[in-house]
Amino acid sequence: MGKLNTAPNLGDADSVYQKLIDAHAGLSDADSTTLNARLILLLINHIGDKEAIEEAIRAAKGSK
């Protein structure tokens, strides 16, 4: 069993998703990509679990 929690785990996910969409409003494609990269690195640091992060990368790529 992996370390990655893929079960719903966020209250009011719709408002969080909307905040993410709003953060990209008015940004160029390059600035939007930069925002995503910064957010990913901040969240990776927050998670701090190498195995869970690697599992998430594999899952996002569609591989096990």
Secondary structure, 3 states (H helix, E strand, C coil): CCCCCCCCCCCCHHHHHHHHHHHHCCCCHHHHHHHHHHHHHHHHHHHCCHHHHHHHHHHHHCCC
